[in-house]
Amino acid sequence: MADDALVAEMLDLIVNDSENLERTMNLLTDDAVWVLEPGGNEYHGAREIRTFVRTAMAGRTHDPSHRIEITNWFANDENLCVEY
């Protein structure tokens, strides 16, 4: 069973605070793997994930009217998958 508090924190971050790199990184461990679909690009470990997220954030802009809407998610003991 997934850690419900951790899942809730990550979902809240995605919807309400997606530009907060430090909050994102505080939820990840050094052995975390971030996988993007489609394409299957993988980022391994906190350093690689931080570099990817920082680069992705620098290449986008959002105005207050644009919000992320989570359409589906599931979790188990080792994985959280979020569709938005």
C-alpha positions in Angstrom: 0.0 0.0 0.0 1.3 3.4 -0.9 2.1 6.0 1.8 -1.2 8.0 1.6 0.3 11.2 3.1 3.2 11.2 0.5 0.8 10.6 -2.4 -1.5 13.4 -1.1 1.5 15.8 -0.8 2.7 15.0 -4.3 -0.8 15.4 -5.9 -1.2 18.7 -4.1 2.2 19.9 -5.3 1.3 19.0 -8.9 -2.0 20.9 -8.8 -1.2 23.8 -6.5 2.5 24.4 -6.4 4.1 22.9 -9.5 6.7 25.7 -9.9 8.2 24.9 -6.4 11.4 23.0 -7.2 12.5 22.7 -3.6 9.1 21.3 -2.5 9.3 18.8 -5.4 12.9 17.7 -4.4 12.0 17.3 -0.7 9.6 14.5 -1.7 12.2 12.5 -3.7 14.9 10.2 -2.5 18.3 9.7 -4.0 17.1 6.4 -5.6 14.0 8.0 -7.2 13.3 7.5 -10.9 11.2 10.0 -12.9 9.8 8.6 -16.1 8.0 10.6 -18.8 5.5 9.1 -21.1 5.1 8.9 -24.0 8.7 8.4 -24.9 10.0 6.7 -21.8 12.6 9.3 -20.9 14.1 8.4 -17.5 15.9 10.5 -14.9 17.6 8.7 -12.1 18.5 10.1 -8.7 17.9 13.5 -7.1 20.7 15.3 -9.0 19.5 14.2 -12.5 15.8 14.8 -11.6 16.6 18.3 -10.3 18.5 19.2 -13.5 15.6 17.9 -15.7 12.9 19.7 -13.6 14.9 23.0 -13.5 15.3 22.8 -17.3 11.6 22.0 -17.9 10.5 24.9 -15.6 12.8 27.4 -17.4 11.2 26.5 -20.7 7.6 27.3 -19.8 5.5 30.1 -18.6 2.1 30.0 -17.0 -0.4 32.6 -16.3 -2.8 32.3 -13.3 -5.7 31.0 -15.5 -3.7 27.9 -16.5 -4.1 25.1 -14.0 -3.0 21.5 -14.0 -6.0 19.1 -13.8 -5.2 15.5 -12.7 -7.3 13.1 -14.8 -6.0 9.8 -13.3 -3.5 8.5 -10.8 -2.5 5.2 -9.1 0.1 4.2 -6.6 1.6 1.1 -5.1 4.4 0.5 -2.7 7.0 1.7 -5.1 5.4 3.8 -7.8 3.1 6.8 -8.3 1.8 7.4 -11.8 0.0 10.7 -12.5 -1.9 11.6 -15.6 -2.7 15.2 -16.3 
